């Protein structure tokens, strides 16, 4: 973590302790009679000693997907999952992505895979990429990450989405996951659904947590988190949350074949740059090192006229370190001799192999800074119309530093540390939203939005991208061999920097208007109709519609369904990103320089590239909700999502070019069909001895097919291997099941996560068998203020089955399976709460 981040953390800790520890020390440990309803509710849920608490959770009120008075999840026209912040904290994982994955079976997340994707995880909802899922915070659109997923799995490859990993879980009051198309209501990206994070809003009390854990292999994980609420004037509140994490890098691989061969040959210093001093692994597979600070605030003040001004936001800094592929001592174009003087080979030769006799492995450091600030005014006009005006700004920056590597074309003058490709995303939204009850059973919502997205691709250090004085020595004869020198690679080896010629700031703006009508036709039937028109500065306009219904067949059985159209606009980042990365061909084992070029560049146009257009979708869903017995809720929904002109990267096209061996570009290349079924069962059982048990079972079946491809220069832009990957890399069946039992001061959790068999994402098509992972935890509440939790994730240390695809690179497991391959871990957590 940077010095600035550590200083900020210290300030926060001191402020929390100084402002609140003394008052809490003299407070009555029992809950005071004057506790507000929300705090009292949270306390009852946490202690969970009465059946009423679980009934409250089963009838959780939701605000996503509707613009009238909030409804319960079972009364909605479309499926919505609602999870309290306390449910999130039953999981010890510090990353929000992992928390959602363990609660929603149709949501998957692959391990950290390579380059920037090592720091921002590739996710999927209902088999669709993360940029087809709209992320909201307090019902306001969250900005995108600066990262475009060049190494994402399945359809996530090339996605440009929001990074929810920057949100501290302790600051979340609830999460609502709308599993249906909602572009007609919210605009671009809401094809697979919407995830809405509702922030903590308590005006008093707080919590401090400290957690320590280890993987069974010994790697440490530390987390310190806190949340505190203050009164802000007599009619307002300010709530602040923070989270600091320190995760040690881990690896579940073994020595790569090339490194082992060098060791067997007696070559010294192989793996000397490894963070694992004992094993000296030349290559690392697994979670990167992470040191991060995340914070969030939420505040509102009621004004004299009854309106309310609100503001909330977040700030986060995260430092990640990840290792790339191992470069063996005989790596051509990198560790081969060049003349000491590029103009006079008679002066002898120079070779970086003398500096790296055992080869080397580059390290990539990614420093992520994430910030958002939302300011708004909401209230009610005299005619009963509700209004909400807001300004929403968010930015995400990623600064890359590549070290323990070199630019071979600079010969002996090459640096070994490079600033390569700084990236930045900036989003600005202006919204005006209105809701007017036309009658007791009829509500009209309407509004407008203006949004500007800016993507900044900044130039790297000179040596990170430029051809050096030794770039042309491949045309010179080596007097020691009588043959030409090997042509040295150009750019920082591992991730070449961005040259000034392609750097720049790229922006787009759009405006939209929408209308949303909800009509309770009778006590049994609810109809909902939404329409939205949007106009973009770069590709024109689009209009989308949604029709949904809910019909109460009886007091315990309800039908629901929806049909809608949707879209996703290509981002300025996707339209303008250019990069060069070093990877390995799994067939030949050789390094390749893969370039991503603009779809409108001369090179791309010569290969069939053209300007990107929006993706278009059609969604259909039908299902039911029922309560067959008291305290039980069951929902079942079928869905079908067709997406045309899906934006994908083409396959790597071989080219003759001094910078790269192959290129790809974004294109509207695929038409896909996705269908599935979601089943969610919740049941609460109160026992005669006062204990309480809540059972949760959620199952998702999902299937995606590539219906057709849009030809580029007469050929399919995506090869058969990638199509097979899209259709088979994610499990068709996923199950999340849990039981939470509370008795007196004890709370116990058992959770199972099941993954159906999949296929490895490479052309080898090796099968990854089905697997179940079990998590357990036990919490003991010492008194009203203190609690202690002990638990284990993946308690039986389960792994996906081993495959052969990357054994040569030292990895026995599938690289991008959503199961992960970290193994089991345990943790201890202490918490202090005051009221």
VENLINLIN-V223927 format. One record per backbone hydrogen bond with DSSP energy under -0.5 kcal/mol. CO is the residue of the C=O (numbers start at 1). NH is the residue of the N-H. E is the energy in kcal/mol with one decimal. If there is no record, write none. Layout:
BEGIN
CO:NH:E + CO:NH:E
END
This chain:
BEGIN
2:6:-2.2 + 3:7:-2.4 + 4:8:-2.4 + 5:9:-2.4 + 6:10:-2.4 + 7:11:-2.3 + 8:12:-2.3 + 9:13:-2.6 + 10:14:-2.6 + 11:15:-2.6 + 12:16:-2.7 + 13:17:-2.5 + 14:18:-3.0 + 15:19:-2.4 + 16:20:-1.9 + 16:21:-0.5 + 17:21:-2.0 + 17:22:-0.6 + 20:24:-2.2 + 21:25:-1.8 + 22:26:-1.1 + 23:26:-0.5 + 24:27:-0.7 + 32:35:-1.7 + 36:40:-2.4 + 37:41:-2.4 + 38:42:-2.3 + 39:43:-2.3 + 40:44:-2.4 + 41:45:-2.5 + 42:46:-2.5 + 43:47:-2.6 + 44:48:-2.7 + 50:53:-1.1 + 50:54:-0.8 + 51:55:-1.9 + 52:56:-2.0 + 53:57:-1.5 + 54:58:-2.7 + 55:59:-1.7 + 57:60:-1.4 + 60:73:-1.6 + 62:71:-1.5 + 63:66:-0.9 + 71:62:-4.1 + 72:75:-1.1 + 73:76:-1.0 + 79:179:-2.5 + 81:177:-2.8 + 83:175:-2.6 + 84:88:-1.8 + 85:89:-1.8 + 87:90:-1.1 + 88:91:-1.6 + 95:99:-1.7 + 96:100:-2.3 + 97:101:-1.9 + 98:102:-1.7 + 100:103:-1.3 + 100:104:-2.5 + 103:105:-0.6 + 104:107:-1.8 + 106:108:-0.6 + 106:126:-2.4 + 106:127:-0.6 + 108:124:-2.0 + 114:117:-1.5 + 115:118:-1.9 + 116:119:-2.1 + 116:120:-1.3 + 117:113:-0.6 + 122:110:-2.5 + 123:130:-0.7 + 124:108:-2.7 + 125:128:-1.7 + 128:125:-1.3 + 129:132:-1.8 + 130:133:-1.3 + 132:191:-0.8 + 132:192:-3.0 + 132:193:-0.8 + 134:195:-2.6 + 135:142:-2.8 + 136:197:-2.5 + 137:140:-1.7 + 140:137:-2.8 + 148:150:-1.7 + 149:152:-0.9 + 149:158:-4.9 + 153:156:-2.6 + 154:157:-1.2 + 156:159:-2.5 + 159:149:-3.0 + 161:145:-3.0 + 162:164:-0.8 + 163:166:-1.1 + 164:167:-1.6 + 168:171:-1.4 + 169:172:-1.7 + 171:173:-0.6 + 171:200:-2.2 + 173:85:-2.8 + 174:198:-2.8 + 175:83:-2.6 + 176:178:-0.6 + 176:196:-3.1 + 177:81:-2.5 + 177:179:-0.7 + 178:180:-1.0 + 178:194:-2.1 + 182:185:-1.1 + 182:186:-2.7 + 183:187:-1.7 + 187:190:-1.3 + 189:191:-2.3 + 189:192:-0.6 + 190:182:-3.0 + 190:183:-0.8 + 193:134:-2.1 + 194:178:-2.9 + 194:196:-0.5 + 195:136:-3.2 + 195:197:-0.5 + 196:176:-2.6 + 196:198:-0.6 + 197:138:-3.2 + 197:199:-0.5 + 198:173:-2.5 + 198:174:-1.7 + 205:229:-2.6 + 206:834:-2.3 + 207:227:-2.4 + 208:832:-2.5 + 209:225:-2.0 + 210:830:-2.5 + 211:223:-2.6 + 212:828:-2.7 + 213:221:-2.3 + 214:826:-2.7 + 215:218:-2.5 + 219:215:-2.1 + 220:248:-2.6 + 221:213:-2.6 + 222:246:-2.3 + 223:211:-3.1 + 224:244:-3.1 + 225:209:-3.4 + 226:242:-2.4 + 227:207:-2.8 + 228:240:-2.7 + 230:238:-2.3 + 231:233:-0.6 + 233:236:-0.7 + 235:302:-2.7 + 236:232:-1.9 + 237:300:-1.6 + 238:230:-2.6 + 239:298:-2.3 + 240:228:-2.5 + 241:296:-2.3 + 242:226:-2.2 + 243:294:-2.9 + 244:224:-2.4 + 245:292:-2.4 + 246:222:-1.8 + 246:248:-0.5 + 247:290:-2.3 + 256:260:-2.7 + 257:261:-2.5 + 258:262:-1.8 + 259:263:-2.3 + 260:264:-2.7 + 261:265:-1.5 + 262:267:-2.4 + 263:266:-1.7 + 267:270:-0.5 + 269:272:-1.6 + 271:274:-1.8 + 275:277:-1.0 + 276:280:-3.1 + 285:252:-2.5 + 287:250:-2.2 + 289:321:-1.8 + 290:247:-3.3 + 291:319:-2.6 + 292:245:-2.5 + 293:317:-2.8 + 294:243:-2.4 + 295:315:-1.6 + 296:241:-2.8 + 297:313:-2.0 + 298:239:-3.0 + 299:311:-2.4 + 300:237:-2.2 + 301:309:-2.4 + 303:306:-1.9 + 307:303:-3.2 + 308:378:-2.7 + 309:301:-2.7 + 310:376:-2.8 + 311:299:-1.8 + 312:374:-2.9 + 313:297:-2.3 + 314:372:-2.2 + 315:295:-2.2 + 316:370:-2.5 + 317:293:-3.4 + 318:320:-0.5 + 318:368:-3.0 + 319:291:-2.4 + 320:366:-2.2 + 321:289:-1.8 + 322:364:-3.5 + 325:362:-0.6 + 326:328:-0.7 + 327:360:-1.8 + 328:331:-2.0 + 331:334:-1.5 + 331:335:-2.6 + 333:489:-2.6 + 338:350:-3.6 + 340:342:-0.5 + 341:344:-1.6 + 344:347:-1.6 + 345:348:-1.4 + 348:340:-2.8 + 350:338:-2.8 + 351:354:-1.8 + 352:355:-0.6 + 352:356:-2.6 + 356:359:-2.0 + 360:327:-3.3 + 362:324:-2.7 + 363:365:-0.5 + 363:403:-2.4 + 364:322:-2.6 + 364:366:-0.5 + 365:367:-0.5 + 365:401:-2.3 + 366:320:-2.2 + 366:368:-0.7 + 367:399:-2.2 + 368:318:-2.4 + 369:397:-2.8 + 370:316:-2.4 + 371:395:-3.0 + 372:314:-1.4 + 373:393:-2.4 + 374:312:-1.8 + 375:391:-2.8 + 376:310:-2.5 + 377:389:-2.9 + 378:308:-3.2 + 379:387:-2.4 + 381:384:-2.0 + 385:381:-3.1 + 386:435:-2.1 + 387:379:-2.0 + 388:433:-2.5 + 389:377:-2.7 + 390:431:-2.4 + 391:375:-2.4 + 392:429:-2.9 + 393:373:-2.7 + 394:427:-2.9 + 395:371:-2.6 + 396:425:-2.5 + 397:369:-2.2 + 398:400:-0.6 + 398:423:-2.6 + 399:367:-2.5 + 400:420:-1.1 + 401:365:-3.0 + 401:403:-0.5 + 402:418:-2.9 + 403:363:-2.9 + 406:408:-0.7 + 406:493:-2.4 + 407:410:-2.4 + 408:411:-1.9 + 409:470:-2.4 + 410:413:-2.0 + 411:414:-1.7 + 416:404:-1.2 + 416:405:-1.2 + 418:402:-2.9 + 418:420:-0.7 + 419:461:-3.3 + 420:498:-1.8 + 422:458:-2.5 + 423:398:-2.4 + 424:456:-3.2 + 425:396:-2.2 + 426:454:-3.0 + 427:394:-2.4 + 428:452:-2.6 + 429:392:-2.8 + 430:450:-2.4 + 431:390:-2.2 + 432:448:-2.3 + 433:388:-1.9 + 434:446:-2.1 + 435:386:-3.2 + 436:438:-0.9 + 436:444:-2.8 + 439:442:-1.0 + 441:520:-3.1 + 442:438:-1.2 + 442:439:-1.9 + 443:518:-2.5 + 444:436:-3.6 + 445:516:-3.3 + 446:434:-2.8 + 447:514:-2.1 + 448:432:-2.2 + 449:512:-2.6 + 450:430:-2.8 + 451:510:-2.3 + 452:428:-2.4 + 453:508:-2.0 + 454:426:-2.8 + 455:457:-0.6 + 455:506:-2.9 + 456:424:-1.8 + 456:458:-0.7 + 457:504:-2.5 + 461:464:-0.8 + 461:465:-0.7 + 462:465:-1.1 + 462:466:-2.3 + 464:492:-2.3 + 464:497:-2.5 + 466:491:-0.6 + 468:471:-2.0 + 470:473:-1.5 + 472:475:-1.8 + 473:476:-2.0 + 473:485:-0.7 + 476:485:-2.5 + 477:479:-0.7 + 478:481:-1.3 + 478:482:-3.2 + 483:478:-3.3 + 489:409:-1.1 + 492:495:-0.8 + 494:582:-1.5 + 496:580:-0.5 + 497:499:-0.5 + 498:460:-2.5 + 499:502:-1.6 + 499:503:-1.2 + 504:457:-2.8 + 506:455:-3.4 + 508:453:-2.8 + 509:537:-2.3 + 510:451:-2.8 + 511:535:-2.7 + 512:449:-2.4 + 513:533:-2.7 + 514:447:-1.7 + 515:531:-2.5 + 516:445:-3.0 + 517:529:-2.7 + 518:443:-2.7 + 519:521:-1.5 + 519:527:-2.7 + 524:552:-2.7 + 525:521:-0.8 + 525:522:-1.6 + 526:550:-2.2 + 527:519:-3.1 + 528:548:-2.8 + 529:517:-3.5 + 530:546:-2.4 + 531:515:-2.5 + 532:544:-2.5 + 533:513:-2.2 + 534:542:-2.6 + 535:511:-1.9 + 536:540:-1.3 + 540:536:-3.3 + 542:534:-2.8 + 544:532:-2.3 + 545:565:-2.5 + 546:530:-2.5 + 547:563:-2.5 + 548:528:-2.7 + 549:561:-1.9 + 550:526:-2.7 + 551:553:-1.1 + 551:559:-3.0 + 556:627:-2.0 + 557:553:-1.2 + 557:554:-2.1 + 558:625:-2.5 + 559:551:-3.0 + 560:623:-2.9 + 561:549:-2.5 + 562:621:-2.7 + 563:547:-2.8 + 564:619:-3.1 + 566:617:-2.6 + 567:189:-1.3 + 568:615:-2.6 + 571:575:-2.0 + 572:576:-0.9 + 573:576:-0.6 + 573:577:-1.9 + 579:596:-2.9 + 580:496:-1.0 + 581:583:-0.5 + 581:594:-2.7 + 583:592:-2.8 + 584:586:-0.6 + 585:589:-3.1 + 590:585:-2.7 + 592:583:-2.5 + 592:594:-0.8 + 593:595:-0.6 + 593:661:-1.8 + 593:662:-1.6 + 594:581:-2.4 + 595:597:-0.6 + 595:664:-2.1 + 596:579:-1.7 + 598:601:-1.6 + 601:605:-3.1 + 602:606:-2.1 + 603:607:-0.8 + 604:607:-1.0 + 604:609:-3.2 + 605:608:-1.4 + 615:568:-1.6 + 616:644:-3.2 + 617:566:-2.2 + 618:642:-2.4 + 619:564:-2.4 + 620:640:-2.5 + 621:562:-2.3 + 622:638:-3.1 + 623:560:-2.6 + 624:636:-2.4 + 625:558:-3.0 + 626:634:-2.9 + 629:632:-1.5 + 631:684:-2.0 + 633:682:-2.6 + 634:626:-2.7 + 635:680:-2.3 + 636:624:-2.4 + 637:678:-2.8 + 638:622:-2.0 + 639:676:-2.0 + 640:620:-2.1 + 641:674:-2.7 + 642:618:-2.1 + 643:672:-2.5 + 644:616:-2.1 + 646:648:-0.5 + 646:669:-1.2 + 646:670:-1.4 + 648:667:-2.3 + 651:653:-0.6 + 652:654:-0.6 + 653:663:-2.1 + 655:657:-0.8 + 660:657:-0.5 + 661:655:-1.9 + 662:595:-2.6 + 663:653:-3.5 + 664:597:-2.4 + 665:650:-2.3 + 667:648:-2.5 + 667:669:-2.0 + 669:710:-2.5 + 670:646:-3.3 + 671:707:-1.8 + 671:708:-1.5 + 672:643:-2.2 + 673:705:-2.7 + 674:641:-3.4 + 675:703:-2.7 + 676:639:-2.4 + 677:701:-2.5 + 678:637:-2.5 + 679:699:-2.8 + 680:635:-2.5 + 681:697:-2.7 + 682:633:-2.7 + 683:695:-3.4 + 685:693:-2.6 + 687:690:-1.8 + 691:687:-2.7 + 692:742:-3.2 + 693:685:-3.3 + 694:740:-2.5 + 695:683:-2.4 + 696:738:-2.7 + 697:681:-3.3 + 698:736:-2.5 + 699:679:-2.7 + 700:734:-2.2 + 701:677:-2.1 + 703:675:-2.4 + 705:673:-2.7 + 705:707:-0.9 + 708:671:-2.2 + 709:711:-0.7 + 712:715:-1.5 + 715:712:-3.1 + 717:651:-2.5 + 719:723:-2.1 + 720:724:-2.6 + 721:725:-2.0 + 722:726:-2.7 + 723:727:-2.0 + 724:728:-1.4 + 725:729:-2.7 + 728:759:-1.7 + 732:702:-2.6 + 733:756:-2.1 + 734:700:-2.6 + 735:754:-3.0 + 736:698:-2.6 + 737:752:-3.3 + 738:696:-2.6 + 739:741:-0.5 + 739:750:-2.0 + 740:694:-2.5 + 741:748:-3.3 + 742:692:-2.4 + 743:746:-2.6 + 745:781:-2.6 + 746:743:-2.5 + 747:779:-3.0 + 748:741:-2.5 + 749:777:-1.9 + 750:739:-2.3 + 751:775:-2.8 + 752:737:-2.4 + 752:754:-0.5 + 753:773:-2.5 + 754:735:-1.7 + 755:771:-2.0 + 757:732:-0.5 + 758:768:-3.2 + 762:765:-2.0 + 766:760:-3.2 + 767:769:-0.6 + 768:758:-2.4 + 771:755:-2.7 + 773:753:-2.5 + 774:795:-3.0 + 775:751:-2.6 + 776:792:-2.6 + 777:749:-2.6 + 778:790:-2.4 + 779:747:-2.1 + 779:781:-0.5 + 780:782:-0.9 + 780:788:-2.2 + 785:833:-2.9 + 786:782:-1.0 + 786:783:-1.5 + 787:831:-2.4 + 788:780:-3.0 + 789:829:-2.8 + 790:778:-2.5 + 791:827:-2.3 + 792:776:-2.5 + 793:825:-2.2 + 794:797:-2.4 + 804:807:-1.2 + 806:809:-0.9 + 806:811:-2.3 + 807:810:-1.7 + 808:257:-2.1 + 808:258:-0.6 + 810:254:-2.3 + 810:812:-0.5 + 812:803:-2.7 + 814:817:-0.7 + 817:111:-0.8 + 817:820:-1.3 + 820:800:-0.5 + 824:216:-2.8 + 825:793:-1.8 + 826:214:-1.9 + 827:791:-2.1 + 828:212:-2.5 + 829:789:-3.0 + 830:210:-2.1 + 831:787:-1.9 + 832:208:-2.2 + 834:206:-2.2
END
